[in-house]
Amino acid sequence: MTEQEQNLQRATEFVAFLNEAVAADRQAMDLLSKSWAFCNKKLADHPQVQVTSKYGRDAVRTVGILCGLSERMYGVKICIVTDEADNLIKFDILQP
């Protein structure tokens, strides 16, 4: 198995773990996925943490940290899948 294949397998296990948490308590995980915190420029400029602008300020979500962790550890981007009402359905691999 190549290193890339191993990393994809590890990222898949990471996503499976996150989805176990979603299955255990969808409401809590949904709230965590929607929770924003304003952050400073140093965190906003981090190359792997996903940050957006809220009310004209940099803000990060727990999901932005988890996605950055997966990219750093495995070189694989992950994402959340939501329904039409923006409720968390699951985590998934964004790129193989």
Secondary structure, 3 states (H helix, E strand, C coil): CCHHHHHHHHHHHHHHHHHHHHHHCHHHHHHHHHCEEECCHHHHCCCCCCEEEECCEEEEEHHHHHHHHHHHHHCCCEEEEECCCCCEEEEEECCC
